[in-house]
Amino acid sequence: MMISTIGYEEMVRMLRGAVSQIRDNHEMLSKLDSVGGDGDHGTTMLRAMTHLEQAVDSCASHDVKTLLNDVGWAIMGVDGGATGPLLGTFFMSTGEGLSDSASLDAPALLAAFAAGLAGVQAQTKAKVGDKTMIDALVPAVEALRAAVEAGSGVTDALRAAADGAAQGAASTKEMQARFGRAKNIKEQSIGTQDPGATSVSLIFRGFLKGVESNA
């Protein structure tokens, strides 16, 4: 069974799905980060997810836009390099891209995530191919857009986004890092998937699982 719109409760399930995916895979994320970074990306993401959960639990408005804004602000302050500010910006910008409608269909969800991507791109000079979170975020939104334009509903569109993010994250394995601390190890960064892109992939997989749990 597919759902046709996302309301407050569905968005909460999506966010909790993302938390679950990160918690289940945080050790793998830190292991990936240990190749070219500090090896703490997994623990940073764990802190971010704890802040996210606290924001969800304390949100009293039952309004999706307010919820995402609260989540974004909560994550923004997480220590650990650029992860907190960029991820926080993503959630805040996604909320800003929402209409005032209480329920979101697939086109409205696309508008929101496109705004989230634009917000992140305004904060970083990283492009596709630089081996960063952008390499998963851009294909996620592009896949979501293609699915929506093909007439897909919410669940199928989110599945396309999750698959796009996963493929984008996997593609970073063949890339040489041109951004962040990992660029210092140059060609030694080839062969390892980017931890930031992997986190984005896990988050979109969690979004999908959250929606599927409501089906």
PyMOL commands that set and color helices and strands:
alter all, ss='L'
color gray80, all
select helices_A, chain A and resi 8-36+41-58+64-76+83-96+106-121+134-149+154-174+181-189+195-212
alter helices_A, ss='H'
color red, helices_A
deselect
rebuild
show_as cartoon
